[in-house]
Every structure is written in structure tokens, then in C-alpha cells.
Amino acid sequence: MSTDELYAGALAKFDDSMAKEIEDALTKLIGPLPSAPQKLVEDRRALFIAIANGVINHLKNKQAALEIEFDVGSVHVTTNPDIKVRT
């Protein structure tokens, strides 16, 4: 498993995913979900996975819109990221 790849997540592989980060951020914002049926937890996680997939796909499809600029000595360099996605 590479740590330099974006990973949306899956219900079976939720940890170390963007969806898990979204769930953690929501929990930090509004507090933990009260005791809930497993179906409700899975439905909420499925929503987070869909959001994460949309964000990652958009970033991957629009890589050229993301520019990185820096100077190396007197040379100005402009480049684009190479976004890697774990499936």
C-alpha cells in the first residue's frame, strides 16, 4: 500500500481513505453518531465514499489546472502534479 496515492475508500476497506477523513471531520464538527443501526452507518459511509470518489476523480481529471511554480536558481519552473489514485 503506497502512502502517496489518493484513495476514496470502500465499505470493506474504509480505514486510511479520504472517506474516513471526511467521517472523522464530521465527527469532530458535530460529535459522534449516536448509537445507530449498522445499515445507517454503512449508508453514511457510502455517501462519504461517493463524495471522496467525486473529489478524487475531479482532481485527477483536472490535473492540468493545478500548477506548481518554483524557482531553481535563476530558472522559473511551472509544472503540474501527477495525481496517483489507489483503487
N, C-alpha and C positions, 0 to 999 in steps of 0.2 A: 504494500500500500504506500503510495507516494504522498508526501505531505504538501507537494507543490501543485496539486491538482484540485480544481473545484469539484465538489460532489454535492448534488442536490439531496440525495438520501432516498431511502426506500423503507417501507414499513418493516421489512426484515433486517435492514441494515441502517438503522436510524442514527446511531452514535457517529460522531466525527463527520457530521453532514451540515450543510447550510440550513436544512430544515430544523435540525436540533438547535442550531444557534438562534433561529427565529423563535422556536418554542422557549428557549431559555430567556431570550429578550422579553417575550410577552410575560413570562412568569415573573421576571424581575420588575416589569412595569405594573402588573395588576395582581400579582400574587399567584400562588399555586392554584391549579384547578381543584375545586373541592372533590371529594370522593365521587368518582364518576364511573359509569359502566365502561368496560373495555371498548365497546363499539364507539362511544363518544370520543374517547382518547384517540382511537385509530382514525376516526373521521377528521378530527382536528389535525392530527399529524399528516394525513393525506392532503389536507389543504396547505399545510406548510411545505410539503414536498412539491406540490404543484407550483406554489409561489417560487420556491427555490429553483425549480426547473425553468420557469419563465425568466427569472433574473439571469441565470447562467446562460441560457440559450441566447438571450438578448445580448449579453456581453460578448459571447463567442461570435455571434453574427455581426456585431458592430465593432470588432477589434480595431479596425482602421480609424474609427472615430476617437479612439483613446491614444493620445500622443504622449510620448515621454521625451522630454528635452533635457539635455545636459551638455556641459562643455568638457572637452578633453584638451587641456592646454588652450590653444587658440582656435580649436575646431569646435564648432557648434554641431551637435548631433541631435537629430529627431528620428525617433523610431516608434514602433507600435509593439504592444505586448503580444506574446504568443500564449494565449489562454489555453491551459490544459484542463480537460474535463475527465474525471473518473466516472466510469459507468458502472 
